[in-house]
């Protein structure tokens, strides 16, 4: 949640997320687009600044130029343009594992996903997959599936539809509670079909081969993502992050890995990985949350600039986004965000309900006033009928000053809002010493020395839990992996602010 959080962000565009699918079908020839049209360039030019704002902005470290160069080189293999300059490849300042592309020559990858990679070929493979979606015109074929890129908009669509007759975008409350709302925070479209994912994988592998990279790199990257998915599931309720979008949409990563291996075998092995160059570039990249946007530590969210903190219930996951912090668990969904405030709390809460309901109508109850850790607080509940039964939408707002307010929006089954009471009551101001103690993390590439083992290096990871598992996933290692002196590996350490 960035300083000066924005409401209403990216337009509904055909953005392709790094999706997954099991694929046993026979490979077929793929008819791809051979040029970038003027209309696509205009669309991309207009969308680019909105996407930057939505995904935390561009990352300005030295890694950005490296990613742009590798991305342009792999993108020209698509035939969309012969000039690398026609492609804009952006490293995003986002703590979510993601990559996507839009028509017009714009390609994106997050710094978090880059940190999970272990060589240049894997970076090229991910970017090639995304360019493949555009070259195969998958986004145009699924344009009707596009949805606004904000949790609040999705909740609004769910509730608005549920109040009506169609059960909502995700099928009413039942569908929403079965889908991790944190995943939606980074989605600008619904997932692609299995056939389209297979096509994008096929094209990505072909681009790798043409560019001189090892075509197996896409498979090894998918394996790392599968391992990350398993780790994230274990972390749920601790320092939880959303599962990578591709994994939640098509939960069969093992089959996806095998298919990518088969694709690589068909085009022929061989080619470079460029691990040394990649590790030199990723060294020092910011890892996890950017303190300027707030940080997640276990079940706590802390924002040093806004000087606030809250704690989610045990067993609930949290995802920090550019516009809001999203909370998800079996008992309901929640979002913490802000809006313009002029001292009129009645108007503020009414606007929050309106943002959730969209074109539908909600009838909130009277606004109740209380105090939470010395902060004036106000809340109201609206009940709505859905195809899955009655639901409660709660807005719980805090007046931090006469010109600054924040609020939760929660969605639960009727009568179930109390599950979030501990979270509502946990909001408080941070002290100066607490603010000073918040530190960012970064990737540190180190050389394995004599006597170093997975266990000794894992203990240097800047986490209190799952140190060994985090280290193994970050470096694509298994429980039986052994390190050798001189080998380069990644660890995550604390950095100065």
C-alpha positions in Angstrom: 0.0 0.0 0.0 2.0 3.0 -1.3 2.3 6.3 0.3 -0.6 8.4 -1.0 -2.6 5.3 -2.0 -4.6 5.7 -5.2 -8.1 4.5 -5.8 -9.3 3.3 -9.2 -6.3 2.1 -11.1 -5.6 0.1 -14.3 -8.2 0.0 -17.0 -9.5 -3.4 -18.1 -6.8 -4.5 -20.5 -5.8 -7.8 -22.0 -2.8 -8.3 -19.7 -1.4 -11.8 -19.8 -0.3 -13.3 -16.5 2.3 -16.0 -16.2 -0.3 -18.8 -16.3 0.0 -22.6 -16.0 -1.7 -25.7 -17.5 -1.2 -29.4 -17.8 -0.8 -30.2 -21.4 -1.0 -33.6 -23.0 -2.4 -32.5 -26.3 -0.4 -32.8 -29.5 1.6 -29.7 -30.5 0.2 -27.8 -33.4 1.4 -25.0 -35.6 0.7 -21.7 -34.1 -0.3 -18.8 -36.3 1.3 -15.7 -34.8 1.0 -12.0 -35.4 3.9 -10.6 -37.4 3.8 -6.9 -36.5 2.7 -4.4 -33.9 -0.2 -2.4 -35.2 -0.6 1.4 -34.6 -3.7 0.7 -32.6 -1.8 -1.7 -30.3 1.0 0.8 -29.8 -1.6 3.4 -28.8 -3.3 1.0 -26.4 0.0 0.0 -24.9 1.2 3.6 -24.6 -2.0 4.5 -22.7 -1.9 1.5 -20.5 1.7 1.6 -19.5 1.6 4.4 -16.9 -1.5 2.9 -15.3 0.2 -0.5 -15.0 3.3 1.0 -13.5 1.1 2.7 -10.9 -0.8 -0.5 -10.2 2.3 -2.7 -9.8 4.4 -0.5 -7.5 6.2 1.5 -10.3 9.3 0.6 -12.2 12.3 -0.7 -10.2 15.1 1.7 -10.6 18.1 -0.5 -9.6 20.8 -1.5 -12.0 18.8 -4.7 -12.7 16.4 -2.7 -14.8 18.7 -2.2 -17.8 19.7 -5.8 -17.7 16.1 -7.1 -17.8 15.3 -4.7 -20.6 18.2 -5.9 -22.7 17.4 -9.6 -22.2 13.7 -9.0 -22.7 14.2 -7.0 -26.0 16.5 -9.8 -27.3 13.9 -12.5 -26.7 11.0 -10.4 -27.8 12.4 -9.8 -31.3 12.4 -13.6 -31.8 8.6 -13.4 -31.9 8.6 -11.6 -35.3 6.4 -8.8 -33.9 9.2 -6.4 -34.7 12.8 -6.7 -35.9 13.9 -3.7 -33.8 14.6 -4.3 -30.1 13.7 -0.7 -29.4 10.1 -1.4 -30.3 9.8 -3.4 -27.0 9.6 -1.8 -23.6 10.6 -4.3 -20.9 10.0 -3.2 -17.4 11.2 -4.6 -14.1 8.4 -3.8 -11.6 8.9 -2.9 -7.9 6.5 -5.6 -6.8 6.9 -8.3 -4.1 4.6 -10.7 -6.0 5.8 -13.4 -8.3 4.4 -12.3 -11.6 5.1 -11.5 -15.3 2.8 -10.3 -18.1 2.7 -8.5 -21.4 0.2 -6.3 -23.3 -0.1 -5.6 -27.0 2.0 -2.7 -28.2 5.4 -4.1 -27.2 5.2 -3.8 -23.4 6.5 -6.6 -21.3 6.8 -6.8 -17.5 8.4 -8.9 -14.8 8.4 -8.3 -11.1 11.7 -8.1 -9.1 10.3 -10.8 -6.8 10.0 -13.3 -9.7 13.5 -12.2 -11.0 14.9 -13.1 -7.5 13.5 -16.6 -7.9 15.4 -17.2 -11.1 18.8 -18.7 -11.2 20.1 -17.8 -14.7 19.6 -15.6 -17.7 17.9 -18.3 -19.7 15.1 -18.6 -17.1 14.5 -14.9 -17.3 14.4 -15.1 -21.1 12.1 -18.0 -20.9 9.5 -16.3 -18.7 9.6 -13.1 -20.9 9.4 -15.2 -24.0 6.3 -17.0 -22.7 4.6 -13.7 -22.1 5.5 -12.3 -25.6 4.2 -15.6 -27.0 0.8 -14.8 -25.5 0.8 -11.5 -27.4 2.2 -12.9 -30.6 -0.5 -15.6 -30.6 -3.1 -12.9 -30.0 -4.5 -14.7 -26.9 -5.4 -11.4 -25.3 -7.6 -10.4 -28.1 -9.4 -13.8 -28.0 -10.0 -13.4 -24.3 -10.7 -9.6 -24.2 -14.2 -10.2 -22.9 -12.7 -11.8 -19.8 -10.8 -8.7 -18.8 -11.7 -7.3 -15.3 -10.5 -4.3 -13.3 -7.2 -4.8 -11.6 -8.2 -4.1 -8.0 -9.5 -6.2 -5.2 -12.2 -3.6 -4.4 -13.5 -3.7 -7.9 -13.6 -7.5 -7.8 -15.5 -7.4 -4.5 -17.8 -4.9 -5.9 -18.5 -7.2 -8.9 -19.1 -10.1 -6.6 -21.5 -8.3 -4.4 -23.1 -6.3 -7.2 -23.8 -9.4 -9.1 -24.9 -11.3 -6.0 -27.4 -8.7 -5.1 -28.7 -9.1 -8.7 -29.5 -12.4 -10.4 -26.3 -13.7 -11.8 -24.4 -14.7 -8.6 -21.5 -12.3 -9.2 -18.3 -12.4 -11.1 -16.9 -15.3 -9.1 -20.2 -17.0 -8.4 -21.3 -15.3 -5.2 -19.8 -15.6 -1.8 -19.1 -19.3 -2.1 -16.9 -18.7 -5.1 -15.2 -15.7 -3.5 -14.3 -17.7 -0.3 -12.9 -20.5 -2.4 -10.7 -18.1 -4.4 -7.9 -16.4 -2.6 -8.7 -12.7 -2.9 -4.9 -12.0 -2.7 -4.5 -13.6 -6.1 -6.9 -11.2 -7.7 -4.9 -8.2 -6.4 -2.5 -8.7 -9.2 -4.9 -9.9 -11.9 -5.9 -7.8 -14.9 -7.5 -10.6 -16.8 -8.9 -14.0 -16.1 -6.7 -16.9 -16.8 -6.0 -18.3 -20.2 -7.2 -21.6 -21.5 -5.0 -24.7 -21.2 -4.5 -24.7 -25.0 -3.4 -21.1 -24.9 -0.9 -21.7 -22.1 0.5 -24.7 -24.1 0.9 -22.4 -27.1 2.7 -19.7 -25.1 5.0 -22.4 -23.6 5.7 -23.7 -27.1 6.5 -20.3 -28.4 8.6 -19.4 -25.4 10.7 -22.5 -25.9 11.1 -21.7 -29.6 12.2 -18.2 -28.8 14.8 -19.5 -26.3 16.2 -21.8 -29.0 16.4 -19.0 -31.6 18.1 -16.7 -29.2 20.8 -19.3 -28.3 19.5 -20.2 -24.8 19.0 -23.6 -23.4 15.3 -24.3 -24.2 15.0 -26.4 -21.0 15.2 -23.1 -19.0 11.4 -22.6 -19.1 10.9 -26.0 -17.5 13.4 -25.3 -14.7 11.8 -22.0 -14.0 8.4 -23.7 -13.8 9.9 -26.1 -11.3 11.1 -23.3 -9.1 7.6 -21.7 -9.2 6.1 -25.1 -8.3 8.4 -25.2 -5.3 7.6 -21.7 -4.4 3.9 -22.5 -4.5 4.3 -25.4 -2.0 6.4 -23.1 0.3 3.7 -20.4 0.1 1.1 -22.9 1.1 3.2 -23.9 4.2 3.7 -20.2 5.1 0.0 -19.5 5.0 -1.0 -17.9 8.3 2.6 -16.8 8.9 4.5 -14.5 6.5 1.9 -15.4 3.9 1.9 -14.3 0.2 -0.6 -15.2 -2.4 0.2 -18.2 -4.5 1.5 -17.3 -7.9 -1.5 -16.5 -10.1 -0.6 -19.3 -12.6 -0.6 -21.9 -9.8 -3.9 -21.0 -8.5 -5.6 -20.8 -11.9 -4.3 -24.2 -13.0 -3.2 -26.2 -10.0 -1.1 -28.8 -11.8 2.5 -27.4 -11.9 4.2 -30.8 -12.0 2.5 -31.6 -15.3 3.4 -28.2 -16.7 7.0 -28.8 -15.9 7.0 -32.2 -17.7 5.3 -30.6 -20.7 8.0 -27.9 -20.9 10.7 -30.5 -20.7 9.0 -32.3 -23.7 8.9 -29.1 -25.6 12.6 -28.5 -25.0 13.4 -32.0 -26.2 11.5 -31.5 -29.4 13.4 -28.4 -30.4 16.7 -29.9 -29.3 18.9 -29.3 -26.3 21.9 -27.1 -26.1 22.4 -23.4 -25.6 23.6 -21.1 -22.9 22.3 -20.4 -19.4 24.5 -17.4 -18.4 24.1 -18.0 -14.7 27.2 -15.9 -13.8 25.9 -12.8 -15.6 22.4 -13.2 -14.1 23.6 -13.7 -10.5 25.9 -10.6 -10.8 22.8 -8.6 -11.9 20.3 -9.9 -9.4 22.8 -9.3 -6.5 21.4 -6.5 -4.3 17.8 -6.5 -5.7 15.1 -5.6 -3.2 13.3 -8.7 -1.9 9.9 -8.8 -0.4 8.1 -5.7 0.6 9.4 -2.2 -0.1 9.1 -0.3 3.3 7.8 2.7 1.4 4.8 0.7 0.6 4.5 -1.0 4.0 5.8 -4.4 5.0 4.3 -7.8 6.0 6.0 -9.5 9.0 4.3 -12.7 10.0 0.7 -11.7 10.8 1.6 -8.0 11.1 1.4 -5.2 8.6 3.6 -2.2 9.4 3.8 1.0 7.4 6.7 3.2 8.6 5.7 6.3 6.6 2.0 6.2 7.7 3.1 5.0 11.1 0.4 2.4 11.5 0.2 -1.3 12.3 -2.4 -4.0 12.3 -2.5 -7.8 12.8 -4.5 -10.3 10.8 -6.2 -13.3 12.5 -4.3 -16.5 12.9 -4.6 -18.6 9.7 -5.2 -15.7 7.5 -2.9 -14.6 4.6 -2.0 -11.1 3.7 -0.9 -9.5 0.4 0.4 -6.0 0.2 -0.5 -4.3 -3.0 -0.2 -0.9 -4.6 -3.7 0.2 -3.6 -4.5 -1.9 -0.6 -3.5 -4.7 1.7 -5.7 -7.8 1.0 -6.5 -10.3 3.7 -7.9 -13.8 3.0 -8.9 -16.8 5.1 -11.6 -19.4 5.4 -13.9 -17.1 7.4 -13.9 -14.2 4.9 -12.0 -11.6 2.8 -10.9 -8.2 3.8 -9.1 -5.2 2.4 -7.3 -2.3 4.1 -7.0 0.9 2.2 -7.6 4.6 2.3 -9.5 7.4 0.4 -9.8 11.1 0.5 -11.0 12.4 3.8 -12.2 15.9 4.7 -13.4 15.3 8.3 -16.8 13.9 7.4 -16.8 10.3 8.4 -20.4 9.7 7.3 -19.4 10.6 3.8 -16.2 8.6 4.0 -18.0 5.4 5.0 -20.8 5.9 2.5 -18.1 6.3 -0.3 -16.5 3.1 0.9 -19.7 1.1 0.6 -20.4 2.7 -2.8 -17.0 1.6 -4.0 -17.7 -2.0 -3.0 -21.3 -2.1 -4.4 -20.6 -0.4 -7.7 -23.9 -0.1 -9.5 -25.7 -2.3 -7.0 -27.4 -0.9 -3.9 -26.3 -1.7 -0.3 -28.2 -0.4 2.7 -25.7 0.0 5.6 -26.9 0.2 9.2 -26.3 3.2 11.4 -22.7 4.2 11.9 -21.3 3.2 15.3 -18.5 5.1 17.0 -15.7 3.7 19.2 -12.1 4.1 20.0 -9.3 1.7 19.0 -6.0 2.2 20.8 -6.7 5.9 21.2 -7.8 6.3 17.5 -11.3 7.5 16.8 -13.0 4.6 14.8 -16.4 4.2 13.1 -18.0 1.2 11.6 -21.2 0.1 9.8 -22.5 -3.2 8.4 -24.7 -3.9 5.3 -26.4 -7.2 4.7 -27.0 -8.5 1.2 -28.7 -11.6 -0.3 -26.6 -13.8 -2.6 -27.2 -17.1 -4.3 -24.9 -18.6 -1.6 -26.9 -17.0 1.2 -26.8 -13.8 3.1 -23.5 -11.9 3.4 -22.3 -9.1 5.6 -20.2 -6.2 4.2 -18.5 -4.3 7.0 -16.7 -1.0 6.7 -14.5 -0.2 9.7 -12.8 3.2 9.5 -10.1 5.0 11.5 -9.6 8.8 11.8 -5.8 9.3 12.0 -6.2 13.0 11.6 -8.8 15.5 10.4 -7.4 15.0 6.9 -6.4 11.3 7.0 -8.4 8.2 7.4 -8.0 4.5 6.7 -10.5 1.7 6.6 -11.1 -2.1 6.3 -13.8 -3.5 4.0 -14.7 -7.1 5.0 -16.9 -9.7 3.4 -18.2 -12.6 5.5 -21.2 -14.8 5.8 -24.0 -13.2 7.6 -23.3 -12.8 11.3 -19.6 -13.8 10.7 -18.0 -10.3 10.8 -16.8 -10.9 14.4 -14.0 -13.1 13.0 -12.2 -9.9 12.1 -12.8 -8.1 15.4 -9.2 -8.9 16.6 -7.9 -7.3 13.4 -10.2 -4.3 13.8 -9.0 -3.8 17.3 -5.3 -4.2 16.5 -4.8 -1.0 14.5 -2.5 1.3 16.3 0.2 4.0 15.7 3.8 3.0 15.4 6.3 4.6 17.8 9.5 6.2 16.4 11.6 3.3 17.6 9.3 0.8 15.8 9.5 2.8 12.6 13.3 2.9 12.8 13.4 -0.9 13.3 11.6 -1.6 10.0 14.3 -2.7 7.4 14.1 -3.8 3.8 15.4 -7.1 2.6 17.6 -7.7 -0.4 19.2 -10.5 -2.3 22.9 -11.1 -1.5 24.8 -13.4 -3.9 27.6 -15.1 -1.9 30.3 -17.6 -2.7 30.2 -20.9 -1.0 33.3 -21.4 1.2 34.9 -24.4 2.7 32.7 -25.8 5.4 29.6 -24.0 4.1 26.5 -26.2 3.9 22.8 -25.6 3.1 22.2 -25.5 6.8 24.9 -22.9 7.6 23.9 -20.6 4.7 20.2 -20.9 5.4 20.8 -19.6 8.9 21.9 -16.3 7.3 18.5 -15.8 5.8 16.7 -12.8 7.2 13.7 -14.7 8.4 12.7 -16.4 11.6 10.9 -19.3 10.1 11.5 -21.8 7.3 15.0 -20.6 6.7 16.2 -23.8 5.1 13.1 -24.2 2.8 13.4 -20.5 1.7 17.0 -21.0 0.9 16.4 -24.1 -1.1 13.6 -22.7 -3.1 15.5 -19.5 -3.8 18.4 -21.5 -5.3 16.5 -24.4 -6.9 18.0 -26.9 -4.4 16.6 -30.1 -3.1 17.0 -31.8 0.3 19.8 -33.9 -1.1 21.6 -31.0 -2.8 25.2 -30.5 -1.8 27.1 -27.2 -2.2 30.7 -27.0 -3.5 33.3 -24.3 -2.6 33.3 -21.5 -5.2 29.6 -22.0 -6.0 27.4 -18.9 -6.1 24.2 -18.9 -4.2 21.5 -16.4 -3.2 20.6 -15.5 0.4 18.2 -12.9 1.6 19.6 -10.4 4.1 18.5 -7.2 5.8 19.6 -4.0 4.2 19.8 -0.4 5.4 16.7 1.7 4.6 
